[in-house]
């Protein structure tokens, strides 16, 4: 009978190397999965923050709309009446001598009357295909957002939801266009 201890020792060494290789491969996969998981969580947290801010904005907009009913006439304050009468008086020589009157404050931007998603869908249906930047600019002009950063996140999240709901579609070039009847039919079949 032949002594096979050397063969068994070689086989054990080979198996030990394979086990080590599998452990290293496993650790790499775990690290890759953790990195992907963190990236997904970061994206979801960013989207969550944007939706939360958008929700807070909508809440403030609705609260402000409820506080200022449109059918009640606004009575001017005595201070406003006196300022109006000062503006209507003819200029005096003192006005030309460098005496400055207080500057009038610009009127605050009116609050939007419809939700952002309805506004974006309406604009795309009226104008046609539009880029996200165009829609962000329009939402800023309409008073949906106070700054560009919140507008960018809010419009991005809203467009994602509107496309997902089937009201708009995203073209291959990234622009957004009205959903066609075929898109709506495909979306309903997919559900």
Buried (B, 14 or more C-beta within 10 A) or exposed (E): EEEEEEEEEEEEEEEEEEEEEEEEEEEEEEEEEEEEEEEEEEEEEEBEEBBEBBEEBBEEBEEEEEEEEEEEEEEEEEEEEEBEEEEEEEEEEEEEEEEEEEEEEEEEEEBBEEBBBBBBBEBBEEEEBBEBEBBBBBBBEBEBBEEEEBBBBBBBBBBBBBBEEBBBBBEEEEBBBBBEEEBEEBBEEEE
